[in-house]
């Protein structure tokens, strides 16, 4: 493995060490470039953007399809159909009647509240301009 350096001069050994260091630095740089995945991806996207865009759209569609997938709910209409319809009809009628009543009673309620709580209101401050 190790060569015998019996008759080599100091200058030869120093030159050989320098060449070995340069060779090692070059190999290390090559390994770093090969391991730099983000740089490789960026270079690939710059060279061929269309496959990357198509791939990104496909991944987005797949993720959207998986996330927005709905669970199927089976409702037995024959058993509960008529009961549900009558309850919905009653609820709709009651809510409609309450809305009409609230519209008709609103002026009376506002007048009553104003009479009862009008004395508790804060006194008005005069306008700073004197108007």
Secondary structure as UniProt FT lines:
FT   HELIX           10..35
FT   HELIX           37..47
FT   HELIX           49..67
FT   HELIX           77..117
FT   HELIX           118..120
FT   TURN            128..129
//
